[in-house]
Structure formats: structure tokens, C-alpha cells
Amino acid sequence: MVDPHSPHSLHFFEHDDSPCADVITATPLIVDHVQNSVDEWGWDRDKLTVVFADAGAATRFTHVPHMLGADRAYIDKSRPDDSENPNIKAIVGDVKDRCCLIIDDEILTGTTAVKDAQIVQQHGAKAIAMATIHAPLEAPPDSPTAVENLLNSPIERFVITNTIPCEDKVAPYPDRFTVLSVAPLVAEAINRIVTGDSLTALHRMEMVDSYQH
């Protein structure tokens, strides 16, 4: 399983109360791409801040700022229900005049991502990009598409993976969307399961080159 959105989903893959599903992560793949892209984006590495989209993202991606040598900030929000309309309370941390990478594990309709970007912009961010692993990009009927929502946001660039096929939706906008393939990562994981090698090793940044090439 690549970065399950809910850790509780692992309980669906248990046998005799023992887990029988392995979890791998695409986080190093995204971090590697960002590391190699910030200069091309015209960003100042000394002013890079990773903005966690919520408490869940802060837990899931806690090591990303260290990997990027970046500062960190956090969007404090509450969710009264499971809708895409959280109550954003404040930003904890400094984003003024910073190049901000908002990170979350999923973009569904784009509504939450747009709100996150707007509050980061209102607090003085110099530039905004967003990285996410899963991108269903599905909006409700009779409303703008998720891609349209995102294109009309302050987010200049999106770095996503194809754990959920999304290339066709974003193909017309290569200057805004970069889709990273998880196929080599999954292939390497399958190979390691067969050979009995460590899957935990795939969580390390230095392993990215081994399964990308």
C-alpha cells in the first residue's frame, strides 16, 4: 500500500489479527523532485518553508522540512465533518516573504487546497507550491472541476504522483502540474518482497536513485 490515506485501512488486511499488508511511501520521491526543482522555480533555498496542511500532515510528513533544509509552519484548522470545508483558524509559524511548499497527502476537489493557499498568501508568502501524494481531482457535479479550482488558486506549481491515475486531467497544464510515477517504487517494493530484502529501506532518501534508474 502506498501511503494509505487512513491508517485504519490496514485492519482490512489482517489475518489472525496479524497485518498482512506492507506500507511504502512516495514521500522521498516528492522530496527528491522538489530538491532538484527549487532553483528552476527561482526559489531562494534560504527562504524555503514547508507548510503542513493540517495536524495529520504534520505527523505524516514531519521529516520533510529536515530533508529539504527548510523551516516549518502549520495551518491550524478544525473539521466539523468529513466535508472539504474545514475551519481554518490560523497559521502557526512564519510564512511572510517565504517560498512556501504546502504538503498534504491528498487533493480531492481542490477546495481545501485553495483555502490553504489563500491564507498562506494572506500572511505574506512570496511564492506557493503544493505537493501531494494522492490526487483524485474529483469535484461534485455542477461545480468547477478540481483542476479548474486549482488553476484559479495562488498555487503556482503542483507536484503530485499517479497513485491514482490523473495524467489526463492535468496534461494540458505542464507548466503548473508535475506528475511523478510511482511505478518504479512499486516495482522495487515487489522485488524486495520476493527476495526478502528490506522494505523499510525504501523510506530513506538515498534509495530514490536506486528505483528511479
Biotite code that builds the C-alpha atoms (Angstrom):
import biotite.structure as struc

atoms = struc.array([
    struc.Atom([0.000, 0.000, 0.000], chain_id="A", res_id=1, res_name="MET", atom_name="CA", element="C"),
    struc.Atom([1.386, 3.388, -0.976], chain_id="A", res_id=2, res_name="VAL", atom_name="CA", element="C"),
    struc.Atom([0.715, 5.974, 1.743], chain_id="A", res_id=3, res_name="ASP", atom_name="CA", element="C"),
    struc.Atom([-2.795, 4.846, 2.797], chain_id="A", res_id=4, res_name="PRO", atom_name="CA", element="C"),
    struc.Atom([-4.934, 7.904, 3.470], chain_id="A", res_id=5, res_name="HIS", atom_name="CA", element="C"),
    struc.Atom([-6.268, 6.315, 6.650], chain_id="A", res_id=6, res_name="SER", atom_name="CA", element="C"),
    struc.Atom([-4.024, 4.085, 8.786], chain_id="A", res_id=7, res_name="PRO", atom_name="CA", element="C"),
    struc.Atom([-7.156, 2.217, 9.842], chain_id="A", res_id=8, res_name="HIS", atom_name="CA", element="C"),
    struc.Atom([-7.339, 0.706, 6.350], chain_id="A", res_id=9, res_name="SER", atom_name="CA", element="C"),
    struc.Atom([-4.543, -1.671, 7.347], chain_id="A", res_id=10, res_name="LEU", atom_name="CA", element="C"),
    struc.Atom([-7.066, -3.535, 9.500], chain_id="A", res_id=11, res_name="HIS", atom_name="CA", element="C"),
    struc.Atom([-8.794, -4.695, 6.324], chain_id="A", res_id=12, res_name="PHE", atom_name="CA", element="C"),
    struc.Atom([-5.632, -6.666, 5.504], chain_id="A", res_id=13, res_name="PHE", atom_name="CA", element="C"),
    struc.Atom([-5.228, -8.738, 8.649], chain_id="A", res_id=14, res_name="GLU", atom_name="CA", element="C"),
    struc.Atom([-5.125, -12.500, 9.069], chain_id="A", res_id=15, res_name="HIS", atom_name="CA", element="C"),
    struc.Atom([-5.486, -13.986, 12.544], chain_id="A", res_id=16, res_name="ASP", atom_name="CA", element="C"),
    struc.Atom([-5.000, -10.483, 13.989], chain_id="A", res_id=17, res_name="ASP", atom_name="CA", element="C"),
    struc.Atom([-1.680, -10.068, 12.190], chain_id="A", res_id=18, res_name="SER", atom_name="CA", element="C"),
    struc.Atom([-1.210, -7.434, 9.474], chain_id="A", res_id=19, res_name="PRO", atom_name="CA", element="C"),
    struc.Atom([-0.543, -8.850, 6.022], chain_id="A", res_id=20, res_name="CYS", atom_name="CA", element="C"),
    struc.Atom([-0.137, -5.598, 4.098], chain_id="A", res_id=21, res_name="ALA", atom_name="CA", element="C"),
    struc.Atom([3.084, -3.632, 3.736], chain_id="A", res_id=22, res_name="ASP", atom_name="CA", element="C"),
    struc.Atom([3.173, 0.161, 3.571], chain_id="A", res_id=23, res_name="VAL", atom_name="CA", element="C"),
    struc.Atom([5.602, 2.079, 1.401], chain_id="A", res_id=24, res_name="ILE", atom_name="CA", element="C"),
    struc.Atom([5.801, 5.830, 0.901], chain_id="A", res_id=25, res_name="THR", atom_name="CA", element="C"),
    struc.Atom([6.233, 8.142, -2.069], chain_id="A", res_id=26, res_name="ALA", atom_name="CA", element="C"),
    struc.Atom([7.428, 10.981, 0.174], chain_id="A", res_id=27, res_name="THR", atom_name="CA", element="C"),
    struc.Atom([11.142, 10.614, -0.737], chain_id="A", res_id=28, res_name="PRO", atom_name="CA", element="C"),
    struc.Atom([10.159, 10.691, -4.429], chain_id="A", res_id=29, res_name="LEU", atom_name="CA", element="C"),
    struc.Atom([8.400, 14.027, -3.943], chain_id="A", res_id=30, res_name="ILE", atom_name="CA", element="C"),
    struc.Atom([11.165, 15.470, -1.763], chain_id="A", res_id=31, res_name="VAL", atom_name="CA", element="C"),
    struc.Atom([13.801, 14.469, -4.337], chain_id="A", res_id=32, res_name="ASP", atom_name="CA", element="C"),
    struc.Atom([11.855, 16.255, -7.085], chain_id="A", res_id=33, res_name="HIS", atom_name="CA", element="C"),
    struc.Atom([11.421, 19.414, -5.016], chain_id="A", res_id=34, res_name="VAL", atom_name="CA", element="C"),
    struc.Atom([15.110, 19.436, -4.083], chain_id="A", res_id=35, res_name="GLN", atom_name="CA", element="C"),
    struc.Atom([16.015, 19.306, -7.766], chain_id="A", res_id=36, res_name="ASN", atom_name="CA", element="C"),
    struc.Atom([13.421, 21.900, -8.824], chain_id="A", res_id=37, res_name="SER", atom_name="CA", element="C"),
    struc.Atom([13.583, 24.852, -6.434], chain_id="A", res_id=38, res_name="VAL", atom_name="CA", element="C"),
    struc.Atom([16.368, 26.552, -8.361], chain_id="A", res_id=39, res_name="ASP", atom_name="CA", element="C"),
    struc.Atom([14.439, 26.110, -11.612], chain_id="A", res_id=40, res_name="GLU", atom_name="CA", element="C"),
    struc.Atom([11.408, 27.626, -9.882], chain_id="A", res_id=41, res_name="TRP", atom_name="CA", element="C"),
    struc.Atom([13.510, 30.657, -8.960], chain_id="A", res_id=42, res_name="GLY", atom_name="CA", element="C"),
    struc.Atom([13.089, 29.994, -5.236], chain_id="A", res_id=43, res_name="TRP", atom_name="CA", element="C"),
    struc.Atom([15.614, 31.050, -2.618], chain_id="A", res_id=44, res_name="ASP", atom_name="CA", element="C"),
    struc.Atom([16.611, 27.908, -0.695], chain_id="A", res_id=45, res_name="ARG", atom_name="CA", element="C"),
    struc.Atom([17.329, 30.034, 2.365], chain_id="A", res_id=46, res_name="ASP", atom_name="CA", element="C"),
    struc.Atom([13.697, 31.167, 2.405], chain_id="A", res_id=47, res_name="LYS", atom_name="CA", element="C"),
    struc.Atom([12.040, 27.782, 1.939], chain_id="A", res_id=48, res_name="LEU", atom_name="CA", element="C"),
    struc.Atom([9.234, 26.869, 4.357], chain_id="A", res_id=49, res_name="THR", atom_name="CA", element="C"),
    struc.Atom([7.250, 23.626, 4.411], chain_id="A", res_id=50, res_name="VAL", atom_name="CA", element="C"),
    struc.Atom([3.647, 24.327, 5.410], chain_id="A", res_id=51, res_name="VAL", atom_name="CA", element="C"),
    struc.Atom([1.767, 21.363, 6.842], chain_id="A", res_id=52, res_name="PHE", atom_name="CA", element="C"),
    struc.Atom([-1.834, 21.447, 5.656], chain_id="A", res_id=53, res_name="ALA", atom_name="CA", element="C"),
    struc.Atom([-3.171, 20.189, 8.994], chain_id="A", res_id=54, res_name="ASP", atom_name="CA", element="C"),
    struc.Atom([-2.281, 18.135, 12.060], chain_id="A", res_id=55, res_name="ALA", atom_name="CA", element="C"),
    struc.Atom([-2.381, 14.916, 10.064], chain_id="A", res_id=56, res_name="GLY", atom_name="CA", element="C"),
    struc.Atom([0.078, 16.249, 7.519], chain_id="A", res_id=57, res_name="ALA", atom_name="CA", element="C"),
    struc.Atom([2.355, 17.492, 10.311], chain_id="A", res_id=58, res_name="ALA", atom_name="CA", element="C"),
    struc.Atom([2.517, 13.949, 11.667], chain_id="A", res_id=59, res_name="THR", atom_name="CA", element="C"),
    struc.Atom([2.780, 12.176, 8.314], chain_id="A", res_id=60, res_name="ARG", atom_name="CA", element="C"),
    struc.Atom([5.399, 14.498, 6.800], chain_id="A", res_id=61, res_name="PHE", atom_name="CA", element="C"),
    struc.Atom([7.228, 15.588, 9.947], chain_id="A", res_id=62, res_name="THR", atom_name="CA", element="C"),
    struc.Atom([10.684, 14.833, 8.473], chain_id="A", res_id=63, res_name="HIS", atom_name="CA", element="C"),
    struc.Atom([10.159, 16.700, 5.178], chain_id="A", res_id=64, res_name="VAL", atom_name="CA", element="C"),
    struc.Atom([11.409, 20.121, 6.409], chain_id="A", res_id=65, res_name="PRO", atom_name="CA", element="C"),
    struc.Atom([14.610, 18.480, 7.636], chain_id="A", res_id=66, res_name="HIS", atom_name="CA", element="C"),
    struc.Atom([15.025, 16.643, 4.317], chain_id="A", res_id=67, res_name="MET", atom_name="CA", element="C"),
    struc.Atom([14.696, 19.939, 2.449], chain_id="A", res_id=68, res_name="LEU", atom_name="CA", element="C"),
    struc.Atom([16.649, 22.047, 4.932], chain_id="A", res_id=69, res_name="GLY", atom_name="CA", element="C"),
    struc.Atom([13.524, 24.188, 5.301], chain_id="A", res_id=70, res_name="ALA", atom_name="CA", element="C"),
    struc.Atom([11.652, 25.957, 8.070], chain_id="A", res_id=71, res_name="ASP", atom_name="CA", element="C"),
    struc.Atom([8.212, 24.688, 9.008], chain_id="A", res_id=72, res_name="ARG", atom_name="CA", element="C"),
    struc.Atom([4.765, 26.165, 9.525], chain_id="A", res_id=73, res_name="ALA", atom_name="CA", element="C"),
    struc.Atom([1.394, 24.649, 10.268], chain_id="A", res_id=74, res_name="TYR", atom_name="CA", element="C"),
    struc.Atom([-2.174, 25.521, 9.293], chain_id="A", res_id=75, res_name="ILE", atom_name="CA", element="C"),
    struc.Atom([-4.369, 25.214, 12.360], chain_id="A", res_id=76, res_name="ASP", atom_name="CA", element="C"),
    struc.Atom([-7.818, 24.056, 11.300], chain_id="A", res_id=77, res_name="LYS", atom_name="CA", element="C"),
    struc.Atom([-10.780, 22.105, 12.571], chain_id="A", res_id=78, res_name="SER", atom_name="CA", element="C"),
    struc.Atom([-13.132, 19.824, 10.663], chain_id="A", res_id=79, res_name="ARG", atom_name="CA", element="C"),
    struc.Atom([-16.733, 19.712, 11.915], chain_id="A", res_id=80, res_name="PRO", atom_name="CA", element="C"),
    struc.Atom([-17.455, 16.882, 9.437], chain_id="A", res_id=81, res_name="ASP", atom_name="CA", element="C"),
    struc.Atom([-15.874, 14.974, 6.556], chain_id="A", res_id=82, res_name="ASP", atom_name="CA", element="C"),
    struc.Atom([-16.570, 17.694, 4.002], chain_id="A", res_id=83, res_name="SER", atom_name="CA", element="C"),
    struc.Atom([-13.987, 19.688, 2.079], chain_id="A", res_id=84, res_name="GLU", atom_name="CA", element="C"),
    struc.Atom([-14.807, 22.782, 4.144], chain_id="A", res_id=85, res_name="ASN", atom_name="CA", element="C"),
    struc.Atom([-12.576, 22.882, 7.207], chain_id="A", res_id=86, res_name="PRO", atom_name="CA", element="C"),
    struc.Atom([-12.497, 25.882, 9.514], chain_id="A", res_id=87, res_name="ASN", atom_name="CA", element="C"),
    struc.Atom([-9.072, 27.464, 9.137], chain_id="A", res_id=88, res_name="ILE", atom_name="CA", element="C"),
    struc.Atom([-8.086, 29.195, 12.358], chain_id="A", res_id=89, res_name="LYS", atom_name="CA", element="C"),
    struc.Atom([-4.530, 30.446, 11.951], chain_id="A", res_id=90, res_name="ALA", atom_name="CA", element="C"),
    struc.Atom([-1.025, 29.778, 10.690], chain_id="A", res_id=91, res_name="ILE", atom_name="CA", element="C"),
    struc.Atom([1.490, 28.694, 13.278], chain_id="A", res_id=92, res_name="VAL", atom_name="CA", element="C"),
    struc.Atom([4.922, 29.734, 12.068], chain_id="A", res_id=93, res_name="GLY", atom_name="CA", element="C"),
    struc.Atom([6.297, 32.465, 9.810], chain_id="A", res_id=94, res_name="ASP", atom_name="CA", element="C"),
    struc.Atom([5.468, 32.455, 6.089], chain_id="A", res_id=95, res_name="VAL", atom_name="CA", element="C"),
    struc.Atom([5.957, 36.163, 5.368], chain_id="A", res_id=96, res_name="LYS", atom_name="CA", element="C"),
    struc.Atom([8.293, 36.673, 2.393], chain_id="A", res_id=97, res_name="ASP", atom_name="CA", element="C"),
    struc.Atom([8.921, 32.917, 2.322], chain_id="A", res_id=98, res_name="ARG", atom_name="CA", element="C"),
    struc.Atom([8.778, 30.406, -0.532], chain_id="A", res_id=99, res_name="CYS", atom_name="CA", element="C"),
    struc.Atom([6.146, 28.025, 0.798], chain_id="A", res_id=100, res_name="CYS", atom_name="CA", element="C"),
    struc.Atom([5.608, 24.379, -0.071], chain_id="A", res_id=101, res_name="LEU", atom_name="CA", element="C"),
    struc.Atom([2.208, 23.250, 1.222], chain_id="A", res_id=102, res_name="ILE", atom_name="CA", element="C"),
    struc.Atom([2.210, 19.500, 1.762], chain_id="A", res_id=103, res_name="ILE", atom_name="CA", element="C"),
    struc.Atom([-0.688, 17.111, 2.253], chain_id="A", res_id=104, res_name="ASP", atom_name="CA", element="C"),
    struc.Atom([-1.383, 13.517, 1.339], chain_id="A", res_id=105, res_name="ASP", atom_name="CA", element="C"),
    struc.Atom([-4.424, 14.119, -0.891], chain_id="A", res_id=106, res_name="GLU", atom_name="CA", element="C"),
    struc.Atom([-6.115, 16.644, -3.154], chain_id="A", res_id=107, res_name="ILE", atom_name="CA", element="C"),
    struc.Atom([-9.729, 15.644, -3.750], chain_id="A", res_id=108, res_name="LEU", atom_name="CA", element="C"),
    struc.Atom([-11.818, 18.566, -5.021], chain_id="A", res_id=109, res_name="THR", atom_name="CA", element="C"),
    struc.Atom([-9.169, 21.243, -4.553], chain_id="A", res_id=110, res_name="GLY", atom_name="CA", element="C"),
    struc.Atom([-11.397, 23.288, -2.228], chain_id="A", res_id=111, res_name="THR", atom_name="CA", element="C"),
    struc.Atom([-9.264, 22.782, 0.867], chain_id="A", res_id=112, res_name="THR", atom_name="CA", element="C"),
    struc.Atom([-6.020, 23.285, -1.060], chain_id="A", res_id=113, res_name="ALA", atom_name="CA", element="C"),
    struc.Atom([-7.258, 26.625, -2.401], chain_id="A", res_id=114, res_name="VAL", atom_name="CA", element="C"),
    struc.Atom([-8.267, 27.811, 1.077], chain_id="A", res_id=115, res_name="LYS", atom_name="CA", element="C"),
    struc.Atom([-4.891, 26.763, 2.446], chain_id="A", res_id=116, res_name="ASP", atom_name="CA", element="C"),
    struc.Atom([-3.078, 28.677, -0.275], chain_id="A", res_id=117, res_name="ALA", atom_name="CA", element="C"),
    struc.Atom([-5.209, 31.767, 0.236], chain_id="A", res_id=118, res_name="GLN", atom_name="CA", element="C"),
    struc.Atom([-4.427, 32.008, 3.947], chain_id="A", res_id=119, res_name="ILE", atom_name="CA", element="C"),
    struc.Atom([-0.722, 31.416, 3.282], chain_id="A", res_id=120, res_name="VAL", atom_name="CA", element="C"),
    struc.Atom([-0.837, 34.191, 0.682], chain_id="A", res_id=121, res_name="GLN", atom_name="CA", element="C"),
    struc.Atom([-2.701, 36.488, 3.082], chain_id="A", res_id=122, res_name="GLN", atom_name="CA", element="C"),
    struc.Atom([0.099, 36.000, 5.597], chain_id="A", res_id=123, res_name="HIS", atom_name="CA", element="C"),
    struc.Atom([2.633, 37.322, 3.098], chain_id="A", res_id=124, res_name="GLY", atom_name="CA", element="C"),
    struc.Atom([4.085, 34.295, 1.316], chain_id="A", res_id=125, res_name="ALA", atom_name="CA", element="C"),
    struc.Atom([6.370, 35.221, -1.554], chain_id="A", res_id=126, res_name="LYS", atom_name="CA", element="C"),
    struc.Atom([5.637, 32.068, -3.615], chain_id="A", res_id=127, res_name="ALA", atom_name="CA", element="C"),
    struc.Atom([3.481, 28.969, -3.121], chain_id="A", res_id=128, res_name="ILE", atom_name="CA", element="C"),
    struc.Atom([3.711, 25.419, -4.445], chain_id="A", res_id=129, res_name="ALA", atom_name="CA", element="C"),
    struc.Atom([1.914, 22.292, -3.285], chain_id="A", res_id=130, res_name="MET", atom_name="CA", element="C"),
    struc.Atom([2.999, 18.679, -3.046], chain_id="A", res_id=131, res_name="ALA", atom_name="CA", element="C"),
    struc.Atom([0.658, 15.769, -2.505], chain_id="A", res_id=132, res_name="THR", atom_name="CA", element="C"),
    struc.Atom([0.777, 12.030, -2.992], chain_id="A", res_id=133, res_name="ILE", atom_name="CA", element="C"),
    struc.Atom([-2.786, 11.160, -3.985], chain_id="A", res_id=134, res_name="HIS", atom_name="CA", element="C"),
    struc.Atom([-4.677, 13.315, -6.483], chain_id="A", res_id=135, res_name="ALA", atom_name="CA", element="C"),
    struc.Atom([-8.204, 12.036, -7.229], chain_id="A", res_id=136, res_name="PRO", atom_name="CA", element="C"),
    struc.Atom([-9.070, 15.529, -8.518], chain_id="A", res_id=137, res_name="LEU", atom_name="CA", element="C"),
    struc.Atom([-12.807, 14.872, -8.406], chain_id="A", res_id=138, res_name="GLU", atom_name="CA", element="C"),
    struc.Atom([-15.255, 17.734, -7.874], chain_id="A", res_id=139, res_name="ALA", atom_name="CA", element="C"),
    struc.Atom([-19.012, 17.421, -7.226], chain_id="A", res_id=140, res_name="PRO", atom_name="CA", element="C"),
    struc.Atom([-21.390, 17.582, -10.215], chain_id="A", res_id=141, res_name="PRO", atom_name="CA", element="C"),
    struc.Atom([-22.450, 21.043, -11.435], chain_id="A", res_id=142, res_name="ASP", atom_name="CA", element="C"),
    struc.Atom([-19.364, 22.697, -9.963], chain_id="A", res_id=143, res_name="SER", atom_name="CA", element="C"),
    struc.Atom([-15.978, 23.720, -11.371], chain_id="A", res_id=144, res_name="PRO", atom_name="CA", element="C"),
    struc.Atom([-13.622, 20.789, -11.840], chain_id="A", res_id=145, res_name="THR", atom_name="CA", element="C"),
    struc.Atom([-10.896, 20.208, -9.278], chain_id="A", res_id=146, res_name="ALA", atom_name="CA", element="C"),
    struc.Atom([-8.279, 21.225, -11.834], chain_id="A", res_id=147, res_name="VAL", atom_name="CA", element="C"),
    struc.Atom([-10.150, 24.483, -12.539], chain_id="A", res_id=148, res_name="GLU", atom_name="CA", element="C"),
    struc.Atom([-10.263, 25.200, -8.802], chain_id="A", res_id=149, res_name="ASN", atom_name="CA", element="C"),
    struc.Atom([-6.526, 24.664, -8.512], chain_id="A", res_id=150, res_name="LEU", atom_name="CA", element="C"),
    struc.Atom([-5.649, 26.705, -11.598], chain_id="A", res_id=151, res_name="LEU", atom_name="CA", element="C"),
    struc.Atom([-7.523, 29.664, -10.106], chain_id="A", res_id=152, res_name="ASN", atom_name="CA", element="C"),
    struc.Atom([-5.613, 29.474, -6.831], chain_id="A", res_id=153, res_name="SER", atom_name="CA", element="C"),
    struc.Atom([-2.420, 31.249, -5.692], chain_id="A", res_id=154, res_name="PRO", atom_name="CA", element="C"),
    struc.Atom([-0.561, 27.934, -6.029], chain_id="A", res_id=155, res_name="ILE", atom_name="CA", element="C"),
    struc.Atom([1.986, 28.285, -8.802], chain_id="A", res_id=156, res_name="GLU", atom_name="CA", element="C"),
    struc.Atom([3.049, 24.643, -9.093], chain_id="A", res_id=157, res_name="ARG", atom_name="CA", element="C"),
    struc.Atom([1.726, 21.246, -8.079], chain_id="A", res_id=158, res_name="PHE", atom_name="CA", element="C"),
    struc.Atom([3.853, 18.152, -7.547], chain_id="A", res_id=159, res_name="VAL", atom_name="CA", element="C"),
    struc.Atom([1.686, 15.017, -7.397], chain_id="A", res_id=160, res_name="ILE", atom_name="CA", element="C"),
    struc.Atom([2.035, 11.287, -8.025], chain_id="A", res_id=161, res_name="THR", atom_name="CA", element="C"),
    struc.Atom([-0.013, 8.883, -10.093], chain_id="A", res_id=162, res_name="ASN", atom_name="CA", element="C"),
    struc.Atom([-1.077, 6.524, -7.307], chain_id="A", res_id=163, res_name="THR", atom_name="CA", element="C"),
    struc.Atom([-4.486, 7.485, -8.703], chain_id="A", res_id=164, res_name="ILE", atom_name="CA", element="C"),
    struc.Atom([-4.302, 7.995, -12.490], chain_id="A", res_id=165, res_name="PRO", atom_name="CA", element="C"),
    struc.Atom([-4.561, 11.734, -13.094], chain_id="A", res_id=166, res_name="CYS", atom_name="CA", element="C"),
    struc.Atom([-2.271, 12.444, -16.032], chain_id="A", res_id=167, res_name="GLU", atom_name="CA", element="C"),
    struc.Atom([-5.102, 13.050, -18.495], chain_id="A", res_id=168, res_name="ASP", atom_name="CA", element="C"),
    struc.Atom([-6.699, 15.651, -16.236], chain_id="A", res_id=169, res_name="LYS", atom_name="CA", element="C"),
    struc.Atom([-3.584, 17.782, -15.874], chain_id="A", res_id=170, res_name="VAL", atom_name="CA", element="C"),
    struc.Atom([-1.828, 17.107, -19.203], chain_id="A", res_id=171, res_name="ALA", atom_name="CA", element="C"),
    struc.Atom([-2.914, 20.477, -20.727], chain_id="A", res_id=172, res_name="PRO", atom_name="CA", element="C"),
    struc.Atom([-1.084, 22.349, -17.933], chain_id="A", res_id=173, res_name="TYR", atom_name="CA", element="C"),
    struc.Atom([2.509, 21.068, -17.829], chain_id="A", res_id=174, res_name="PRO", atom_name="CA", element="C"),
    struc.Atom([3.713, 24.419, -16.505], chain_id="A", res_id=175, res_name="ASP", atom_name="CA", element="C"),
    struc.Atom([1.544, 24.007, -13.385], chain_id="A", res_id=176, res_name="ARG", atom_name="CA", element="C"),
    struc.Atom([1.415, 20.253, -12.743], chain_id="A", res_id=177, res_name="PHE", atom_name="CA", element="C"),
    struc.Atom([4.203, 17.703, -12.447], chain_id="A", res_id=178, res_name="THR", atom_name="CA", element="C"),
    struc.Atom([3.085, 14.071, -12.136], chain_id="A", res_id=179, res_name="VAL", atom_name="CA", element="C"),
    struc.Atom([5.655, 11.664, -10.692], chain_id="A", res_id=180, res_name="LEU", atom_name="CA", element="C"),
    struc.Atom([5.254, 7.973, -11.499], chain_id="A", res_id=181, res_name="SER", atom_name="CA", element="C"),
    struc.Atom([5.246, 5.575, -8.540], chain_id="A", res_id=182, res_name="VAL", atom_name="CA", element="C"),
    struc.Atom([5.663, 2.565, -10.864], chain_id="A", res_id=183, res_name="ALA", atom_name="CA", element="C"),
    struc.Atom([9.423, 2.178, -10.219], chain_id="A", res_id=184, res_name="PRO", atom_name="CA", element="C"),
    struc.Atom([8.831, 2.458, -6.459], chain_id="A", res_id=185, res_name="LEU", atom_name="CA", element="C"),
    struc.Atom([6.109, -0.205, -6.513], chain_id="A", res_id=186, res_name="VAL", atom_name="CA", element="C"),
    struc.Atom([8.239, -2.454, -8.727], chain_id="A", res_id=187, res_name="ALA", atom_name="CA", element="C"),
    struc.Atom([11.163, -2.152, -6.335], chain_id="A", res_id=188, res_name="GLU", atom_name="CA", element="C"),
    struc.Atom([8.871, -2.955, -3.400], chain_id="A", res_id=189, res_name="ALA", atom_name="CA", element="C"),
    struc.Atom([7.522, -6.069, -5.147], chain_id="A", res_id=190, res_name="ILE", atom_name="CA", element="C"),
    struc.Atom([11.063, -7.162, -5.942], chain_id="A", res_id=191, res_name="ASN", atom_name="CA", element="C"),
    struc.Atom([12.074, -6.741, -2.308], chain_id="A", res_id=192, res_name="ARG", atom_name="CA", element="C"),
    struc.Atom([9.082, -8.739, -1.083], chain_id="A", res_id=193, res_name="ILE", atom_name="CA", element="C"),
    struc.Atom([10.063, -11.591, -3.419], chain_id="A", res_id=194, res_name="VAL", atom_name="CA", element="C"),
    struc.Atom([13.755, -11.502, -2.475], chain_id="A", res_id=195, res_name="THR", atom_name="CA", element="C"),
    struc.Atom([13.173, -10.868, 1.229], chain_id="A", res_id=196, res_name="GLY", atom_name="CA", element="C"),
    struc.Atom([15.032, -7.544, 1.244], chain_id="A", res_id=197, res_name="ASP", atom_name="CA", element="C"),
    struc.Atom([14.052, -4.638, 3.475], chain_id="A", res_id=198, res_name="SER", atom_name="CA", element="C"),
    struc.Atom([11.016, -2.544, 2.576], chain_id="A", res_id=199, res_name="LEU", atom_name="CA", element="C"),
    struc.Atom([11.831, -0.089, 5.344], chain_id="A", res_id=200, res_name="THR", atom_name="CA", element="C"),
    struc.Atom([14.909, 0.919, 3.359], chain_id="A", res_id=201, res_name="ALA", atom_name="CA", element="C"),
    struc.Atom([12.597, 2.455, 0.747], chain_id="A", res_id=202, res_name="LEU", atom_name="CA", element="C"),
    struc.Atom([11.705, 5.169, 3.264], chain_id="A", res_id=203, res_name="HIS", atom_name="CA", element="C"),
    struc.Atom([15.259, 6.555, 3.023], chain_id="A", res_id=204, res_name="ARG", atom_name="CA", element="C"),
    struc.Atom([16.125, 9.398, 0.663], chain_id="A", res_id=205, res_name="MET", atom_name="CA", element="C"),
    struc.Atom([19.301, 7.735, -0.603], chain_id="A", res_id=206, res_name="GLU", atom_name="CA", element="C"),
    struc.Atom([17.216, 4.897, -2.077], chain_id="A", res_id=207, res_name="MET", atom_name="CA", element="C"),
    struc.Atom([15.377, 7.116, -4.580], chain_id="A", res_id=208, res_name="VAL", atom_name="CA", element="C"),
    struc.Atom([18.091, 6.885, -7.226], chain_id="A", res_id=209, res_name="ASP", atom_name="CA", element="C"),
    struc.Atom([18.101, 3.088, -6.990], chain_id="A", res_id=210, res_name="SER", atom_name="CA", element="C"),
    struc.Atom([14.492, 2.715, -8.079], chain_id="A", res_id=211, res_name="TYR", atom_name="CA", element="C"),
    struc.Atom([14.249, 5.708, -10.410], chain_id="A", res_id=212, res_name="GLN", atom_name="CA", element="C"),
    struc.Atom([17.017, 4.480, -12.708], chain_id="A", res_id=213, res_name="HIS", atom_name="CA", element="C"),
])
